[in-house]
Amino acid sequence: MMHGMIDLETLDTKPSCVVLSLGAIKFDPTSNTEPHSELYFKVCVDDQDRLGRTTSDSTIEWWGKQEAKARDEAFDQTGAISVEEALKRLSKWSVGVDTIWGQGYGFDLTILEDMYRSTDTPIPWQFWQVKDARTLFGCCKTDPRKLLGQTDLHNALADAYFQARGVQLAYKELGVLR
């Protein structure tokens, strides 16, 4: 059983938003083994403008209130890749993933699905493979990420890692082991 966790940093909360960065990691939710096979990249903001991807003043204001380290990492476009290359890399990474997780219904995976559709690129997962970590964490006594002492908030790869570890803790607490 192979699960994958994806996290995005964006400039809006709509499905059509500009994506600054993507972090993804594979993991086994039924064990305490370390997540692995990480994927991290920046997506070129200018390339997304041609697709009509959106930004919002409220999200940009929100970024202005975040720690400088997180903000600088998110907005640094060094090495940013095109939308098509980003989707190609994510599709390749997704091979063999049975279940795909995001943090919240209607955010990370919905945004990516919108981006796949806007470029006429096949989505590499089926709707029935999608799971929401926020809902799972809400079933726990305490958000598992708090138990883990999450660091590097709003770094897409760090968030994906801690969310994956959180799913492992939630499965254990809730007795979801198979």
C-alpha distance (Angstrom), angle and dihedral (degrees) to the residues before:
residue distance angle dihedral
M1 . . .
M2 3.80 . .
H3 3.79 122.2 .
G4 3.80 127.3 -175.1
M5 3.80 129.9 -154.4
I6 3.81 120.6 -156.3
D7 3.78 127.3 -169.4
L8 3.80 129.1 -178.0
E9 3.77 135.4 -162.7
T10 3.80 109.8 -150.4
L11 3.81 146.5 172.4
D12 3.82 96.6 -127.6
T13 3.80 138.8 18.9
K14 3.82 97.0 -126.7
P15 3.82 121.0 102.7
S16 3.82 87.2 -112.7
C17 3.81 94.6 57.7
V18 3.78 129.8 133.9
V19 3.81 110.6 -101.7
L20 3.79 115.2 -141.9
S21 3.80 98.4 -176.5
L22 3.78 142.9 -7.5
G23 3.79 128.3 -148.2
A24 3.80 123.1 -174.0
I25 3.79 134.7 173.3
K26 3.80 135.6 178.7
F27 3.79 122.4 -133.1
D28 3.79 147.3 160.5
P29 3.82 107.6 -116.7
T30 3.81 92.8 -161.1
S31 3.80 96.3 61.6
N32 3.79 141.9 45.3
T33 3.80 93.2 -118.5
E34 3.78 115.5 133.9
P35 3.79 116.9 -95.7
H36 3.81 111.4 -108.4
S37 3.81 145.9 179.0
E38 3.77 93.8 59.8
L39 3.77 122.8 -166.1
Y40 3.80 124.3 -164.8
F41 3.77 132.4 167.5
K42 3.80 144.2 144.9
V43 3.79 120.4 -120.6
C44 3.80 117.6 -138.3
V45 3.80 108.5 -107.1
D46 3.81 93.7 -156.3
D47 3.81 90.4 53.3
Q48 3.80 89.4 54.7
D49 3.81 92.1 52.5
R50 3.82 89.3 67.7
L51 3.82 88.3 58.3
G52 3.81 92.3 51.5
R53 3.82 93.7 -114.7
T54 3.79 112.0 171.2
T55 3.79 140.6 -121.9
S56 3.78 129.3 -168.4
D57 3.77 130.9 -148.2
S58 3.81 91.1 -135.8
T59 3.83 92.4 55.8
I60 3.79 92.1 46.5
E61 3.83 88.8 49.6
W62 3.81 88.8 49.2
W63 3.82 90.1 53.8
G64 3.80 88.5 52.3
K65 3.82 89.0 62.0
Q66 3.82 95.4 51.1
E67 3.80 125.8 96.6
A68 3.79 113.2 -76.3
K69 3.83 92.4 -120.7
A70 3.81 92.6 57.2
R71 3.79 93.5 41.5
D72 3.82 93.7 48.1
E73 3.81 91.7 48.8
A74 3.80 93.1 47.6
F75 3.80 95.8 48.5
D76 3.81 98.2 40.1
Q77 3.80 105.0 107.3
T78 3.80 95.1 -169.8
G79 3.78 107.9 136.9
A80 3.82 93.4 3.6
I81 3.80 113.8 164.5
S82 3.80 133.1 -146.9
V83 3.79 121.6 -91.0
E84 3.80 90.6 -111.1
E85 3.81 92.5 51.7
A86 3.81 90.6 46.6
L87 3.79 92.2 53.1
K88 3.81 91.3 44.9
R89 3.81 91.4 53.5
L90 3.80 92.8 46.1
S91 3.81 92.0 48.4
K92 3.81 90.8 51.2
W93 3.82 91.2 47.4
S94 3.83 90.3 50.0
V95 3.81 94.3 61.2
G96 3.81 108.5 117.0
V97 3.81 95.2 14.5
D98 3.81 109.6 132.5
T99 3.81 97.8 -173.5
I100 3.80 127.9 25.6
W101 3.81 121.6 -155.8
G102 3.78 134.2 -161.9
Q103 3.80 131.4 177.1
G104 3.78 103.0 -105.9
Y105 3.76 137.3 1.4
G106 3.77 112.2 -85.5
F107 3.78 98.6 15.7
D108 3.83 128.9 79.4
L109 3.79 99.7 14.2
T110 3.81 94.8 35.0
I111 3.81 89.6 52.8
L112 3.79 91.3 49.5
E113 3.80 92.3 47.3
D114 3.81 88.9 52.2
M115 3.81 89.7 50.6
Y116 3.82 91.7 49.1
R117 3.82 90.4 50.0
S118 3.82 93.2 46.8
T119 3.81 89.5 58.1
D120 3.83 96.1 39.7
T121 3.81 89.5 -117.4
P122 3.82 119.4 145.5
I123 3.81 114.6 -107.2
P124 3.83 106.9 -119.0
W125 3.81 95.9 -140.0
Q126 3.78 136.9 50.8
F127 3.80 123.3 -119.4
W128 3.80 90.9 -112.1
Q129 3.82 91.4 58.6
V130 3.84 93.4 61.7
K131 3.82 121.1 103.9
D132 3.82 132.4 179.3
A133 3.82 117.9 -134.2
R134 3.82 94.0 -167.1
T135 3.80 90.9 61.9
L136 3.81 91.4 46.7
F137 3.82 92.2 48.7
G138 3.81 89.5 50.5
C139 3.81 88.5 62.4
C140 3.80 91.3 59.6
K141 3.81 127.2 87.5
T142 3.82 89.4 -120.6
D143 3.80 130.1 12.4
P144 3.83 101.2 -93.6
R145 3.80 92.1 -138.6
K146 3.82 88.6 64.8
L147 3.80 89.4 54.9
L148 3.80 89.0 52.6
G149 3.82 94.2 51.7
Q150 3.79 94.3 -123.8
T151 3.80 114.7 -144.7
D152 3.81 133.0 -174.4
L153 3.79 94.5 43.0
H154 3.81 114.1 -159.7
N155 3.78 94.6 21.7
A156 3.81 102.8 122.7
L157 3.81 95.8 -141.0
A158 3.82 95.0 44.2
D159 3.81 90.2 47.3
A160 3.82 91.2 49.9
Y161 3.82 90.3 49.8
F162 3.80 95.1 50.2
Q163 3.80 91.8 43.6
A164 3.82 90.1 52.7
R165 3.81 91.2 48.9
G166 3.80 87.8 46.9
V167 3.81 90.9 55.6
Q168 3.80 89.0 52.3
L169 3.82 91.0 52.5
A170 3.81 92.4 44.4
Y171 3.82 92.0 51.1
K172 3.79 89.1 51.4
E173 3.83 94.2 47.0
L174 3.80 93.6 45.4
G175 3.79 95.4 42.9
V176 3.80 94.2 -119.9
L177 3.81 93.4 142.8
R178 3.78 113.4 131.8
